[in-house]
Amino acid sequence: MARILVTEEIADGGLERLRQAGHDVDIQVGKSAEELLSIVPGAAALIIRSATQVTAELLAAANDLMVVGRAGIGLDNVDVSAATKQGVMVVNAPQSNIVSAAEHTMALLLAQARNVPQAHAALVAGRWERSRWTGVELVDKTLGVVGLGRIGKLVADRARAFGMRIVAYDPFVSEDRAKKMGVELLALDQLVAESDFLTVHLPKTPETLGLINRDLLLKAKPSLRVINVARGGIVHEQDLADCVRDGVIAGAALDVFSTEPMTESPLFGLDSIVVTPHLGASTNEAQDKAGDTIATMVELALAGDFVPFAVNVDAAEANETLRPYLPLAERLGGLFVALNGSMPKTLEICTEGEIAGYDTRIVELAVLKGFFGAISDEPVTYVNAPQLAQDHGIEVRDVNCATSADYVNLLTLRGGEHSISGTLSGPRHEQRIVNIDGTPFDVPPADHMVVVSNDDRPGVIGTVGTILGDAAVNIADMDVARVEGSSTAVMLIAPTEQVPDETLLALREAPGILDVKTL
């Protein structure tokens, strides 16, 4: 059971699932930064939203922390670099609120086009101001989308239904992909110059901070209206207020701000600017999705499994072909430590067959996780495993081979004077050890394996079986192979339990036995 600290309001469905899994869910909402420093020690997981600042100082105080889960998309309130150095996984829920954010963008776009909140405020205040709040239609207008990711694409799809022309700026989207979306790609300056509405859907980075500023807005038509439901600070708020007040552009609608909560801003005194208090993800559906997703990610992280939405794991997401090989890779890593008996200077990870055609960095991480997990007292994760390899002076080499002569897929670890290979067999993807140090086998991996080298002569197998039987050690699986070009044979034994030391000693002293290793 692990303690999971929750510092902001999260949908209870996901939290309840964590409780049912046996974890201690400690809800501490509304704590100050100083209070968090005193309550975070001992927590294995920290679940937050956008208000909690996960700083290097807070991470340093979290001595048992394995994972930080952000129930949402943005991570500008998490020091991801410091978390990575500390071996703490950072996960988010990138798909939980994309529909809500896209719909809120359309709500602000329509509110800005038709002056809905201004007219509402006037009417409830007793003023019938029908002529003052004349708006504009969306049909035949140009919508400029800055950032054509998941949310930007959804906004483009919805705006197209209103008869709008869609143009976009995104240096990471190809012309072919944009054409398939029905979007015309433009340079940012040209996009601003041609757009009637401009909507921002970018992450907050040093490169995007202040991207939409006065110099850029001076290139716009006076009819331009700017919408930002992405991250605060991408639109320079003072510049935006000045441009709206001076008539450089017609108006704006913002859901996010440079600092939050934001209750005083030069934007708030302008009638042609619509504002909402970061409501992009504030729907019941988005909150439920975020809570469920982040609970799943945290549960996987605490179990040491592959986490699809880990943002600081240096690997591509494992696809359906690679994913079944991750447990095998981790098991081989642990077995290789025992086989080698010491730290190799170089660990070579060779993938052969169909899996070699994919990005196999996640397989490498799984190997390292199993390797160091077998010898470390500290938790080993996909995040800190590469750092552990570096700390131990191990050079890790990834080797991909296009084909395998004997197997559809094969994973081999080499280092020092030893090697071990494994594959998956049959429709149930059963793990098999198929080679150790050049000798072929076919045995499922077990928690306590024994490798026996012996003279290749009659009676030795019986001797081994008798010694194990007298010690009440049951053999679950066993395979025997001859070492090519020698008079030596090797047995790979998978017992149902750990073989006692005295039994191993008896094996080593038996006639015909050359060597006994435990894996």
PyMOL commands that set and color helices and strands:
alter all, ss='L'
color gray80, all
select helices_A, chain A and resi 12-20+33-39+56-61+80-85+98-114+116-124+150-160+175-181+188-194+214-217+237-245+284-302+325-340+354-357+361-373+385-391+460-470+501-509
alter helices_A, ss='H'
color red, helices_A
select strands_A, chain A and resi 3-6+24-27+45-48+67-70+89-92+142-146+165-169+184-185+197-200+225-228+251-254+273-275+346-353+395-401+409-415+418-425+430-436+439-443+450-455+475-482+488-495+513-518
alter strands_A, ss='S'
color yellow, strands_A
deselect
rebuild
show_as cartoon
